[in-house]
């Protein structure tokens, strides 16, 4: 019985020690946005620009954290959207069916966001 109690406390302390590491990776993920433009010619040619007519219609931003739209919720981004074609992803950009299959940034966001189920 004593050894299982010791084991429990060891594992608990190890988990507590790992928490700052988990938090720091979340911060690093946020710093990665906005992303650099893709080098892939096809993705670059079909890239959705926020100031294009489609981008304006969707209220698209390449960095979700920059969104001023009241529908935006922290943590939502294109990579987590149902319309983001992650199977065709190239350099963290993929076609979006709501944006006429233009390539959008995985950390972008638009008002048509629908969370993947």
N, C-alpha and C positions, 0 to 999 in steps of 0.2 A: 504494500500500500504506500509506503514511503517513497519508493522509486517512481511510482506513477505521479505522485504529487510533485516530485522534483522535476520530472519530465514536463509536466504541465507548466510549471513556472518557467522553466528554460524556454519552452516554445513561446510562451506569452511574452517574455522579455525580448526574444528574437523578433517577434512580430512588431512590438513597439519600436524596436531599434530600426526596423525597415520602413516605418511610416514616413520619415523625412525624405527618404529616397523616392517613394511613390509620389509625394507632393512635388518634388523637384522635376520629375519627368513630365508631370502635367504642365508645369510652367514652361518647360522646354518645348512642348508641343504647341503652346500658344505663341511662342516667339517665332516659330517657323512660318507663320503667316504675316504678311502676304507672301505667297510663294513666288519663286522666280518663274518667268515665262518658260514654257516647255521648249526643249530643243528639237523635238520631233516635228518634222515639216508638216505632216497632216494635222496634228493637234494645233500647231501654231497658226496654220492657215484658217482653221475653223474655230479659233478661240473667240469666246463671247466677251465683248468689251462692255463694261458697265455703262458707257456713254452712247452705245448703239441704241437703235430704236427698240430692239428686243430686250436689251439690258435694262433700259428705262422702263419698259412696260412691265417687266418682272421685278423691278426694284432690286436688281442684282448688284451685289458687292463681292469683290474677290476675297475679302477678309470679313467673315461673318461678324466679328466683333465691331466692325465699322458701321453696321446697319443701324439706321435711325428708325426703321419701320417698327411699329408697335406690336406686330405679330412675332417679331424675333424674340426667341428665348435663348438665354445663355446656354451654350453647348450644342445648339443646332448648327449644322453645316451641311454642305452638299454631299459629303461622303456618307452622311447618315440619312440621306433622302432617298425615297422610293424611286425617284426619276433619274437618279445618278447611275449611269451604266458602269458600275465598278469592274465588270468583266473586261471592259475595253479601256481601262485606265492606263494612261501613259504619263509617267513622271508626275503623279498626283493630280492629273487632269483627266476628265472623262466626259463623254457626250451626255447631255441632259435632254430627255425627250420634251420637256417643257420649253426648252430654249432652242427648238428646231434642230436638235442633235448637235448643237455647238458644244465645244469643249469648255467646261467650267472648272474652276479650282476646287479641289476637295475641301478646302477650308472656306469656300465661299458660301453665300446664302442668297435666297430670293424669296419673295412673298408666296410662291407656290410650294414651299417646302412641305413635304409630307414624310414623317418619320417612317423608316423601314420597320416592317413587322417581323 
